[in-house]
Amino acid sequence: MAEDCIFCKIANHEIPSNFVYEDDQVVAFKDLNPVAPVHVLIVPKDHKLNLSQYSQEDEQLLGHILYAAAHIARELGLEENGYRVVTNAGPDAGQSVMHTHFHLLGGRKLSFDKQ
């Protein structure tokens, strides 16, 4: 755990959050600034800055995160029309909290901005 990391504090129940999912490896909760009708953050309990810090030893955890995303999407009724799972690695990618996290987005038609 990083002492000043907000996601570590949420995962350790030091900051109250309305979890939509939790197990021994990840927590998931609604984003405070949603960009879609459904916007859930899936956060590993182990603190690493972003995907660049993961290695082959982390394959099971990374697969588990995707399993959790699919499970949450089913629970929230996103399976029929679809959803997106995305992670940002570094400031140029838009990462604002330096703790690995995945965004589960759905509830409307999603597109990519052309820049």
C-alpha positions as CSV (number, residue, x, y, z in Angstrom):
1,M,0.0,0.0,0.0
2,A,1.2,3.5,-0.8
3,E,0.5,5.8,2.1
4,D,-0.9,8.7,0.0
5,C,-2.7,6.6,-2.6
6,I,-6.5,7.2,-2.6
7,F,-7.2,3.9,-4.3
8,C,-5.1,2.0,-1.7
9,K,-7.2,3.8,1.0
10,I,-10.4,2.8,-0.7
11,A,-9.3,-0.8,-1.2
12,N,-8.4,-1.0,2.4
13,H,-11.7,0.5,3.5
14,E,-10.0,3.6,5.0
15,I,-12.2,5.8,2.7
16,P,-15.8,4.7,2.5
17,S,-17.0,3.7,-0.9
18,N,-20.1,2.0,-2.4
19,F,-18.5,-1.2,-3.8
20,V,-20.3,-2.9,-6.6
21,Y,-17.8,-5.8,-6.3
22,E,-15.0,-7.0,-4.0
23,D,-12.9,-10.1,-3.6
24,D,-9.5,-10.8,-2.2
25,Q,-7.7,-9.3,-5.2
26,V,-9.8,-6.3,-6.4
27,V,-12.4,-3.8,-5.5
28,A,-14.9,-2.1,-7.9
29,F,-16.9,1.0,-7.3
30,K,-18.7,3.7,-9.3
31,D,-16.5,6.5,-10.7
32,L,-17.2,9.9,-9.1
33,N,-17.0,11.6,-12.5
34,P,-18.6,9.2,-14.9
35,V,-18.2,9.5,-18.6
36,A,-21.0,7.0,-19.4
37,P,-24.2,6.0,-17.6
38,V,-22.3,3.0,-16.2
39,H,-18.7,3.8,-15.2
40,V,-17.1,1.5,-12.7
41,L,-13.5,1.5,-11.6
42,I,-11.9,-1.9,-11.0
43,V,-8.9,-1.5,-8.8
44,P,-6.4,-4.2,-7.8
45,K,-5.7,-4.2,-4.0
46,D,-1.9,-4.5,-4.7
47,H,-0.4,-1.1,-5.5
48,K,1.4,-0.8,-8.8
49,L,1.5,2.5,-10.8
50,N,0.2,1.1,-14.1
51,L,0.5,-1.9,-16.4
52,S,4.1,-1.1,-17.1
53,Q,5.0,-2.4,-13.6
54,Y,3.4,-5.8,-14.2
55,S,5.4,-8.9,-15.2
56,Q,4.7,-12.4,-16.3
57,E,4.2,-13.3,-12.6
58,D,1.1,-11.2,-12.6
59,E,-0.7,-13.0,-15.4
60,Q,-3.2,-14.6,-13.1
61,L,-4.1,-11.3,-11.4
62,L,-4.5,-9.5,-14.8
63,G,-6.8,-12.3,-16.0
64,H,-8.7,-12.1,-12.8
65,I,-9.3,-8.4,-13.3
66,L,-10.8,-9.1,-16.7
67,Y,-13.0,-11.9,-15.2
68,A,-14.2,-9.4,-12.6
69,A,-15.0,-6.9,-15.3
70,A,-17.1,-9.4,-17.2
71,H,-18.8,-10.5,-14.0
72,I,-19.7,-6.9,-13.1
73,A,-20.9,-6.2,-16.6
74,R,-23.3,-9.1,-16.4
75,E,-24.5,-8.0,-13.0
76,L,-25.1,-4.5,-14.3
77,G,-27.0,-5.7,-17.4
78,L,-24.4,-4.6,-19.9
79,E,-23.8,-7.9,-21.6
80,E,-26.5,-7.6,-24.3
81,N,-25.6,-4.2,-25.8
82,G,-21.9,-4.2,-24.9
83,Y,-19.4,-2.5,-22.8
84,R,-15.8,-1.3,-22.8
85,V,-12.9,-2.1,-20.4
86,V,-9.9,0.3,-20.6
87,T,-6.8,1.2,-18.6
88,N,-4.6,4.2,-19.0
89,A,-0.8,3.9,-18.4
90,G,0.9,7.2,-17.7
91,P,-0.1,10.9,-17.9
92,D,0.0,11.0,-21.7
93,A,-2.7,8.3,-21.8
94,G,-4.8,10.2,-19.3
95,Q,-4.0,8.4,-16.1
96,S,-4.9,10.7,-13.3
97,V,-4.5,8.4,-10.3
98,M,-1.2,6.6,-10.2
99,H,-2.5,3.2,-9.1
100,T,-3.4,0.6,-11.8
101,H,-7.2,0.7,-12.4
102,F,-9.5,-0.3,-15.2
103,H,-12.6,1.5,-16.4
104,L,-15.8,-0.5,-17.2
105,L,-18.0,1.7,-19.4
106,G,-21.4,1.1,-20.8
107,G,-25.0,2.0,-20.9
108,R,-24.8,4.0,-24.1
109,K,-23.1,3.7,-27.5
110,L,-19.4,4.4,-27.1
111,S,-17.1,5.9,-29.7
112,F,-13.4,6.9,-29.8
113,D,-12.5,10.6,-30.3
114,K,-10.4,11.2,-33.3
115,Q,-7.5,13.5,-32.5
